[in-house]
Amino acid sequence: MSLTSTSIKRAFGIALVMLLALTTYAQTSDGDWTTYNRTYADERFSPLKEITTANLGQLRTVCTYDTGETVGFQTGPLVVSGVMYFTTFKNTYAIDAGTCVLKWKNEHPFGGPEGLGANRGLGYLDSKTGSLLGYIQPIKNDFHDWDIAAAPALITTRARRKLAATAGKDGFPYGIDRNGVELAASGGSHAGGDASSSKYGAAGPNAFVVRYQTETTTHFNTKAPLTSQRSTRFCPGSQGGTEWNGPAMILHSI
C-alpha cells in the first residue's frame, strides 16, 4: 500500500475519519483539505489553479510512501500546512506532503484479524506528535457491523459546548462532547465535572463523552443473537441506518 505525491506545490487530500488535535478555520487555505468535504460549506472543490488541461500531461511522480501494510485502504487524506494525515486499519500516519517523509505513526492496540477492515471510531490525536489524546467507540460490542462510517462534523453550540457530531450505521446520530480532550491537548483540566455520568466512556480529561443520541430509523431485533443455525431479520441492516456521507447541521438550531 502506498501513497503518491505529484509535482503540485500545494498538496491536498480528501477525507479522514479520525479527528486531529489541530485548529480548523472557517476559511481554509487554498492548498489545504482540512475536513472530509474540504470546508464547512462541503463543496469538495479545490481552488488550486496550477493543474490545467494544458499541463495535465506534464505531471510526474515526485515521491511515494509505502506503509508496508497489506490491508484494506479505506481512507481519505487530510492535508494541513503541508502535512498529510491518513489512516489504515489500525495505524494513523502523518507524512510530509511534498517529500513523503514520515513525521509520525500512531498504532491503535488491536489484537484481532486485520483483513479488509477499516479504521472506524472517533479518536483525537496530537497533530505534532501523533500521541493519542482521546478515543471513543459509541457502538459497543458491535456484531452487526454498525460502526462509524462517516467523518464527524465539528460544531460549537450556542451554549459554547464543543461537539463532534457523527452518525453511526446503527441508525443514531451522536453528539460527542470533545471539551475534555481539547482541554487536555492545551494542558488544561476537565471543567465539566460530569464526564463520569456518561455510560459511553471513561471519565476524565482524556475521554470523549456522548451527550446525546437520536433515533433516525426503525429498530427491531437489534440485540437478537446471530447464529448460523437460523435466519434473523433485524433493522438497521448491515449496510446501516444512516447516510454514510455524514450529518448536516442547521446553524440557527444549535
N, C-alpha and C positions, 0 to 999 in steps of 0.2 A: 504494500500500500504506500503510495507516495503522493505528494503534492508538488505541483509545478508552478514556478513563477515566471512570467513573461516579462519582456522589456518594457514595462509600464512604470513610469516614475512614481506613481502613487497607486498602490495595490488596493484591491477591495475583495470582499468575500460575500457570503450570502446569509448565513444563519448559524445559530448555536443555541442549544437548549440550556446549557448551564449559564448561570449568571457570573459575572466577573466583578471584583471589587474595584471598579473604576467609575469615573463620572461620565455620564452620557448627557450631552447637552441637546436642547431642542433644536439648535442649529448645528447640524452635522457637517463637519469639514468635507469638502468635495472628495477627498481621497479616502475617507473612512466609510466603514459599513458597520455601524455600532449596534444595530438590533437586527432581529430576524428579517424585517422588511426595510432595513436601512435607516429610516427615520420614523418618528412618531406618526407621520402622515401616511405611512405604509405604502408609499408609491413604488418601492422596489426599483428605482431608476437611478442610475449613476450619472451625475452631471459632467463627468470627465469627458474631454473632447480630444484627447491625444490620439485615440484609435479611431480611424475613419475608414470608409470603404476604399479610400485611395491607398492607405498604408497597411491595410489588414494583412496583406501577403508578406509583409516585411517582419512580422512578429517572429521572435525566436526565443528558444528556451534559455533563460539566464541561470536558473538553479532549480533543483528539486530536493525534496525532503522525504525520505523513506522512513516510516515508523518502525519497520521491521516486523509488524504485526500481520497476521493472516486472519482477519476478522471482517465482519460487516462494517461498512464505512458510511453510516447514515449521519452525516454532519453537514453543517454549512458554516464555513469560517466567518468569523468576525475580524475586522481589521480596525485597529485604533492606533493612531500615531505611528504607523509603520510596523506594528506588531500584529501578527495573525494568530488567532486563537481557534482551536478546533478540538474535537473530541473523537475518541474511538470507543470501543465497548466499555473499557474501564479506565482509560487514560485521558488526560487533558494536556494539550501541548500549547506552548507559546513559541513561535519562531519569528525571526526577522523576515518580514515580507519581501525584502529586497535581496537578501543573501541566502535565505532558507537555513540560517544557523539557529540551532536550538537555544532558546533562552531558559526555559524550564519545562519540566514534565511532572505532572501530578498523577499518581496512580491510586485509584479507589480500591480499597481492600475487598476483593470479591473472590471467593474460592470456587464458584460454580463453573460449569462449562461455558465456553465463550461462543463458539459457533458464529451465527449471524446476528447475535444480539446487538442491541443499540444502547447507548448511554442515555438513559432517561431518568428523570427525577429533578430535583431542584437543589443546586449547590451554589456556594459562594466562595470564590477563590480570590486570593490577593493577586492582582494583575502583575505585580513586580516580582513576586517570588513563587507563585503557584501554590502557596500553602492553603489548605482548606480551612475556611473560617466558619462555615456552617453548612448543614445539609439536611434535607427532609425528603421523605418519600411518603406523600399523603395516602397512597393506596397501600395499606398494609396487607401482608400475606396474600399477595395477588396471584391467583391461579387462573384468572380469565384473560390475562394479558391486557389489563386495564391500566396501563401505565400512563405517564405524562408524555403525550406525543407532540405537543405544541410548545413553542417558545413562549415564555411568560411576558406579560406587559408590566412595566414598572410604573406605578402610579402613586401619587400623593393625594390623599383625601383632603376635604376642607377642614377636617379635624387635625391635619398635619400628620396623619398616620401613613407611613410608607409601606405600601403593599406590593407584592408580586402577584399579579392576577394570572392564573393559569387554568387550563381546562384539562381534566383527565378523561381518558377513554371510558371511565366508569360513569359518565353522564353527570358529573358535578363540576362546575367552575369553583375554584378555590381562591379565597382571599388570604394570602400568606403574609403575615407581618414580618418585615425584614429590618425593623428598627434595631433589634438586638445585635444582629451581625454587623450592621453598619456602624454601630457604636463600638463594637469590638474592633472593627477594622481601623477606626480612628483613634483607638487607645482608650475609649471611654468605657462606661459600665452600663448595664441594662437599667433603664429608668422606669420601665413599665411596672415591674413588680408582680405581674400576674402571669408570667410565662408558665409557671408550674400548674396553672389551672387548665392548660391545654392537654388533651388526651393524645395529641398527634406527635409530640416531640419532647425532647428533654428540655428542662428549664435552664435558664442561664443566658449569658451574653452571646454564646456561640451557637444558638439554635434559632431556626425559623419557627414561627408559631402560626398554625392555621386558625384564623379568626372566624371564618365562615365558609360554608359550602352550600350551594343551592342546586336543587334537583332540576335538571333541564330535559329529562326524558323519562320514559316509562321504566320502572324497575320491578322485576319479579324473578324469583328463584336465584337471587344473587348470592346466597350462601349455601345453595344446594351443592353437595359434593359431586364432582365429576368423576365418572368411572367408565371403564371400557366395557362394562357389563350391560349398560343400558344407555339410551339417549336421554339427555336432559336439555329441555328448552329453557333458555334464560335470556334476560334482557337487562342491559345492552348486550349485544353480541360481541364477539372477539374483535370486531373492527371498530368498536367504540360507540359511545352515545353522545359525543360532541364533535364538532368540526375540528379537523386536525390543523387548520390554519390559525387556531388560537382565538382568544377572546378579544372583543372590542369594548370600548367604554364610551359612555355618554358623559362628556365633561361636566355638565351642569348637575349631574346626579350624584357626584361623589364628593 
